[in-house]
Amino acid sequence: MRKRLIEENPFGDLVTCVRENTKREYSITREEFAKVADQCPDAEWRLILALSRFGGLRVPSEIFPLKWEHIDLDAGRFTIHSPKTEHHAGHES
């Protein structure tokens, strides 16, 4: 409709509603995390799991581009490039 290719929206009468389903929310305990981590094949997989669970990083888009230069051990910080939010000013990392 915006491009004037059709005169009316064929989906205009459909009701849409996006609702969050809080019943599906669940945070695993540290004990559950440990059980999953024990099943990882190596330290790299345990790190991926830990960064996603405790660091909140998206897999694979935020974890795989990580390099040592993004880590500041003295400050106890690391910088994450965020492809999902980079188009929002100030949310590139």
C-alpha positions, -999 to 999 in steps of 0.1 A, spaced: 0 0 0 28 24 8 43 20 -27 8 22 -42 10 -13 -57 -24 -23 -41 -53 -2 -30 -62 -19 2 -45 -42 27 -57 -78 23 -48 -84 59 -64 -53 73 -93 -72 90 -70 -96 108 -65 -89 145 -28 -89 155 -16 -88 190 19 -96 202 20 -104 239 49 -117 260 43 -150 276 58 -147 311 48 -183 318 76 -194 295 103 -174 313 128 -194 332 163 -187 345 184 -217 351 201 -221 385 239 -222 389 235 -259 397 216 -265 364 242 -244 346 270 -266 360 253 -297 348 250 -283 313 286 -270 314 298 -305 324 284 -319 292 303 -294 270 330 -310 249 357 -285 258 366 -252 275 357 -232 244 321 -245 246 320 -238 283 331 -203 277 304 -198 250 278 -211 274 291 -189 303 292 -157 281 257 -163 269 242 -172 303 260 -148 327 272 -121 302 239 -120 282 257 -122 249 239 -133 218 252 -165 201 267 -165 176 266 -128 165 282 -113 196 304 -141 208 322 -153 177 336 -118 168 352 -114 202 390 -109 202 415 -105 230 418 -67 222 382 -64 233 391 -75 268 404 -50 294 416 -72 323 428 -42 344 393 -26 343 375 -59 345 355 -51 314 351 -62 278 336 -46 247 309 -64 227 301 -54 191 263 -58 187 252 -63 151 216 -65 161 215 -30 176 243 -13 157 218 7 136 207 25 168 230 54 176 251 47 207 242 10 207 269 -3 184 287 -19 213 
